[in-house]
Amino acid sequence: MNERQPSRTALGAAGYRAAHQQLDGGAVFFDPFALTILGDGADAIIAGLSADPAQQRTRIFMAARSRFAEDCLGAAVSRGVRQAVVLGAGFDTFALRNPYSDLGLRVFEVDHAATQAWKRRRLSEVGLAIPASLTFAAIDFETDDLGHGLRDAGFDPDRPAFFIWLGVVPYLGRAAIAATLRYIASVPKSEVVFDYSEPLENYPPEWRATIVELAAFTAAIGEPWLSHFDPDEIAQELRGHGFGELEDVGMSEVAVRYLGAPAGGPEVGAGPHVIRAARTP
């Protein structure tokens, strides 16, 4: 990404969340700030992301991954977790909606300095205050030390924490992914939810063309997809880091959980996944 500009893919993810509110009524994931944070350009962004009916599947997955992550975070808070780290936060709005702030949940948003600066300006422009429970930590996953950056921001690595890592893994090299997972695993009783994509050749033909086009677009704007995983491969990687409790949700399970599809129906084929991994002793 351009170091002086916000991430284009982060802006696109925010656009999909906003489109879900406008076109689907927030049926899977309700986010009252999704449109607001996009500002005056919201309608144009949403129109560009909804011109092709095939984009509906991507839009629903974007909503489902946020819903799954925040549901899992809520369960962690009920177990006493009071630190949440949003890795590659982009224009995520959880910290603005934090329903657990009265319980003492502190939120750390990690991202490029340029994206964070743009976000802070936008929040000011639309009249949204930065809550006291939110701390920004400017970190580049490829070049900076995540642990040092979080500690400098006030994160306590000796206390349990929940990590949300959406829309980032495909854009990182394997070494950066492994380093991030090692750090998360070093935090006691840590838990992480992230999404990943299967190799493009695994996708069913009716969806592959849309995904290939999306991959080409992200590459053209300087944010190419670098890493893909088969489900068995990512499970092995996570277990190698000490994450013994795994919950992998693919598109078929998304349809059952969030769209009312019957359990045991036909598989929709390969695609994106969102996965929860909890550290076990």
Secondary structure, 3 states (H helix, E strand, C coil): CCCCCCCHHHHHHHHHHHHHHHHHCCCCCCCCCHHHHHHHHHHHHHHHHHCCCCHHHHHHHHHHHHHHHHHHHHHHHHCCCCEEEEECCCCCCHHHHCCCHHHCCEEEEEECHHHHHHHHHHHHHCCCCCCCCEEEEECCCCCCCHHHHHHHCCCCCCCCCEEEECCCHHHCCHHHHHHHHHHHHHCCCCEEEEEEECCHHHCCHHHHHHHHHHHHHHHHCCCCCCCCCCHHHHHHHHHHCCEEEEEEECHHHHHHHHHCCCCCCCCCCCCEEEEEEEECC
